[in-house]
Structure formats: structure tokens, C-alpha cells
């Protein structure tokens, strides 16, 4: 049958799908590490302010919440911009048929782009979840130091 005749093509497509998935995973990992690094730098810059907040009575949870919210806001803005740009690009590429195919290779004259609502929502939810997880370590580090130690060298 046709699936056995095109087994090499299906194997190549499966390998390409795996390579794209690994590439996207690395991109997401770099983005998450960027959030962690920027929040860690912010924690180091704001150590004096954190110590003052602690001496005024702010607890560990409130300090953690501040930095978690900041990371989530950064992630939400990035996710919104990325999702909007991706949706607009996919819609434009499909509407104006910008990527043409050779008719000898495919039955379609262009590459069709379809944005599935469930997949779109899952990508957004996963991106926000990764952003939240990326805020956990920096927020714990922000809440950890003793106010006296943080203010000693200021």
C-alpha cells in the first residue's frame, strides 16, 4: 500500500519532527534561563531594598511573592507578544500564500498554516507555566538573606 511505498518519506518526516521538537525545547530552555538570570540580577541589585523591607516586617512569603509576580509579569508580556506575533504571522502566511511549493512535490501550491485553538492555548499555558517555574529559585534567593548581613556592606 501507499504507506509502505513511502516509508522512507515518513521516516524522514518523523526525524524532522524530532529535530524541530528538540530545537524548540532548547529555545524554551534558554528563555527560561534568561528569566532566571534577569531575576537573579534584580535580586542582587535590590538586596538593600529587600533587607529594608524585611526590617520593616515583610515576611519571606511576601518577598517571594514580589519576585514571583515580577517574573510572571515578564513572562506574560513575552508570551502575549510572542503568541500575537505567531498568530499574525501564521494568518498572513496562510492568507497570502507566501510560501510556494513545487507541484511535483505536493498537491498543494503553497504551505497551508492552520492555527488550532487548543494547540494555541496549550502553548500559551505551557509558556506561562515555564515562566512561573523559572521564578521559583530567584524568589527563594531573594527571601533568604538576613537583613543585618545584607545591610552590613551598604
N, C-alpha and C positions, 0 to 999 in steps of 0.2 A: 504494500500500500504506500501512499504518499509519505507517511511519517517515517517509514523505513528507508525510502529512497532519499529523503532529505535529513538523515540522521546526522551527518557532518554539519549541516547548517544549524540544526537545533543544538548540537554540542557547542558550536561556536557562539551562538546566542546565549546559552547558559553560562559559558565562561565570561562573556562580555557583561552579563548581568551581575556576576560575582565581582568582577573588577570594578564596576561602577559602584556597587554597594560598599566595597571596601574603601574606595576613594571618598565617597560621601561620609562614611564613618570617620575617616581621618579629618575631613573638613570640620565636621561637628565637634570632634575632639579638640581640634585647635581653637575653635570658637569658645568652647567651654574653658579651656586653659587660659584663654585671653581674659575671660570674665574673672577667673580666679586670680590671675596676676594683677589685673587692674584693681580688684578689691583688696588684695594684699598690700599693694602700694598705697591705697587710700587708708588702710588701717595703720600703716607705718606713719603716714603723714599726719593722721589725726590722733596719734597716741596721746598727745597732750590734752586734746579735747575730750577723748574718751575718759582719761583719768579725772578730768574736772567733772564730767557727768557722773562718774562713779562716786566721787567725793560728795556730790550733791545728793546722792541717794539713788541713782539709777542702778537697777539690778542687771545681772548677767543677761537675763531674758530680754530686757528692753534694749540693751546694746546689741545683742544678736539680731533682734527684730529690725533695728535700724539698718544694719548692713545687709540683712536678707532682703528687705524691701528695696534697698538701693540696687542690689543685683537683679532682683526680679523686674524692676522698672527698666533697667538697661536691657535685659533680655526681652521684655515685652515690646520695647521700642524696636529693637533689632528684628524680632520676629514679625512684627507688623510691617515694617519696611520691606523685609525680605519676602514675606508672603504676598504683599501687594505687588511688588515688582515682578515676582514669579508669575502671579496670575495674569497681570497685564501683558507680560512678555509671551506667555503661552497663548493667550487670547489673540494677540496681534499676529503671532506666527501662524496660528490656525486660520484666522480670518483672511489674511492677505496672502496666504500660501507662499511664504517666503523661502522655504527650504524645498527645493525641487528634487525629484528622484528620476533616475533613468527608467524609462518604461520597460526596458529589457530586464530590469532587476525586480521591479514591483508593479503591481496592478494599479497603484495609486500614483498620480502625477506629483504629489507633494507629501511631506511628512505631516500626518494629522496630529494635532495636540488636543487632548481632552483632559480637562480638569475635573476629576471626580470629587464630589463634595466630601465623602467620607475620608478619602485619602488626604485631601487638603486639610481637613480638620485634624486628622491623626498626626500629620507632620507638625502642625501648629502646637498641638498638645504635647508632643514629644519634645519639641524645641523648648517650650516653657518648662517642662519637667527637667530637662537637662540644665537649663539656666538655674532652676531652683537648687538642684543638687550641687551645682558649681558654687553656690553661695554658702553652703554649709561650713566648709573649712575656714574661709576667711572670717565669717561671722563668729565662729568659736574662738579664733585667734584674737579677734577684737575684744571679746568679753573676758579673756583670760587674764591680762596683766593686772598687777596690783597697782593702785593709784600712786602710792608712795614711790614705787620703783619707776613708774612712767614719768613722774614729775621730777625725779632726782636730778637728771641731767638737762633739764629745760631751762 
